[in-house]
Each structure stands twice: as structure tokens, then as C-alpha cells.
Amino acid sequence: SLVGSEMCIRDSHGILARLFQASAEMFGKGIDAFADMDPKAALRLDREDDVVDQLTYELYDRIGELHDVDLAIEISRTGRYMERIADHAVNIADHCCFIVTGSFARHRTVGTADE
């Protein structure tokens, strides 16, 4: 129905707004990690990325209800691009960890003294 589609679009916009905010904040933290040469940032950002991933899944669930396929595709692309920005923030911080410690955060044992 038209009312259902309008609600779905409104919900999708709300999720996108939260996704934009979270991804932008993460990207800023990734840049800060590099500027500060903070080897611990990668693990923090990896955990924050879980929130972005969850928002992306919520967005996909919502747009699955849209009857306008072209609109659904464009919203999903936008969400995917924002999710990739957050992934890039994790990658930046992970490479910073490598520069400082000689190993990537994802290869380090959680709970070590270096963490």
C-alpha cells in the first residue's frame, strides 16, 4: 500500500541517518588513530563496526518491503557505501596498528598486555 511504502521510506531514511552518523564518526576515529599512531584503535573500531553492520542489516530488512525496486536498489547502495566507509575506518586503524606494533590487530590475541 502507499501508506506502507511511505512508512518504509521514512523508516529507511531514519536508519540511513543513523548509519551516516555512525560511519562518519568511525571514519573520523580512523583518521585520529592514524594521526595519533594509536595501535589500540583498531580493536575499538572493529567493535563499533558491529553497530554499523547491524544498522545495515536493519536497512536491508526495511527496504525489502518496498515495492519500488529502483528506489530499493538506490537506498541499498547508499547504505552499502556508508557501511564500506566504516569498514575503511577499521582498515585504517588496523594498518596503523601494524605500523606501530608490526602485526595487525585482527591477528593479535585479545587480552594481551599490548592491547
N, C-alpha and C positions, 0 to 999 in steps of 0.2 A: 504494500500500500504506500501511497505518497507520504502519509504521516510517518509510517515506519521507516521509510527511506530518509526522511528529513531528520528523524531522531538518530538514525545510524550515522548520517553525515555529521551531525552535531557531536555525537559521541566520538567519532573518529577525529574530528578537529580537536577535541579536548585531549584525547590520547596523544595526538601529534604534538600538541603544545607541550605536554609533559615530556615527551620524547625529545623534542627540540631542546628544552631546558636542560634535561639530564645529559644529553650528548654534548651540548655546548660547555657545560660545567666540566664534564670529563675531559674534553679536549683542552680546556684551559689548564686543568690539573696535569695533563700530559706534558704540555709546554712548560709548566712550572717545574715538573720533575726533571726535565732536561736542563732547564736553566739552573736549577739547584743541584744537579747531579745526584738526585735522591734515589738510591737503589731500592728503597722500600716502597716507593710509589707504585710499582708495577703490581704488587700483590693487592694493594688497596684498590687500585683502579680495576683490577680483574674482578674483585668482589662487587664494585659499583656497576660494572658492566652487566652483571646478572639482572639488575633493575632495568637497564635499557633493554636487555633481551626479553624480559617479561612484558614490558610495555609494547615491544614489537609484536609479541605473540597476541597480546590483547587487541592490538590494532588489526592484525590479520583476522582474528575471530570476528571482530566487528564488521570489517568490510566484506567478509564472506556473506553477509546478509544483504548487501547492496544488489540491486537489480541492474544498475548501470555499470556494465563491465568496464567500459573505458575509464569511468571515474574510479572504480575499484582498483584498476591497474595503476593509475596515476597516484592514488593515495598509498598503495603498497610500495611503489617505487620510492616515493618521498620518505616513507618510514624506513625502508631498507637503506637509503642513503644516510639517514641520520644514525641508524644502527651501525653502519660502517664507520662513521666519524668516531663513535665511541670505541669501536674496535681499534681504530688507528691510534687513539689516545693510549690504549693499553699497550699497543706495539711500541709506541714512542717511549713509554716508561720502561718497558721490558728491555729495549735496546739500551736505554740509559743504565739500567741495572747491569747489563753486560759490560758496558764501557767502564763502570766503576769496579765491578767485582770479578769480571772475567767469565761470568755464567749468566744465563737468562733466568729470570725469576721463576718461570714455569718449570725449570729443571732443578731448582733448589728445593731442599726439603723444608717443608713448613715447620716452624717451631725451632729452627736453628738459631744460634746466637747471632748470626749475621742478619737475620730478618729484621 
